[in-house]
Amino acid sequence: MAIHAVILCSWGATSSALAKKVSDEAKKQELDVIVDAGGTGEFKKNAEKYDVALLEPQVRHLKKEIETIASKYNIPVDIVDMQAFAVMDGKKILKQIIDLANSKKED
C-alpha cells in the first residue's frame, strides 16, 4: 500500500528539495512512498490527500494548527528530524515517514 506524505514549510521552497531527496530514496529502496512538498496554507485545502504530514523545523510553531486540521482525517503530524533536515538526509526522513504511517495503522 502506498504512503502519501507531505513535507510542509512556509511556502514550499525548501520542502520541495527535501521531498525530492526522500522520493529518490524511496525509489532506491523500491518503496511505494509518494512525497509532496507544500506550504502550510496548501495543506489546509488538501489535507485529506495525505497519510502523513511533516513540518520543517522553521515552521514547528504551526504544529498545533496543522494537527487540528490533520486530526479530522486521522493524519499523524511530526517535525522533520532536525539533524536529518540540516543535512537533507532523505533516508532518515523516509524512515520517519514510514514510522509515522505505521503508528497511524496501530491506532
HELIX and SHEET records of a PDB file:
HELIX    1   1 ALA A   13  LYS A   28  1                                  16    
HELIX    2   2 THR A   40  ASN A   46  1                                   7    
HELIX    3   3 ALA A   47  LYS A   49  5                                   3    
HELIX    4   4 PRO A   57  LEU A   62  5                                   6    
HELIX    5   5 LYS A   63  SER A   71  1                                   9    
HELIX    6   6 MET A   82  ALA A   86  1                                   5    
HELIX    7   7 GLY A   90  GLU A  106  1                                  17    
SHEET    1   A 4 VAL A  33  GLY A  39  0                                        
SHEET    2   A 4 ILE A   3  CYS A   9  1                                        
SHEET    3   A 4 VAL A  52  LEU A  55  1                                        
SHEET    4   A 4 VAL A  77  ILE A  79  1                                        
END                                                                             
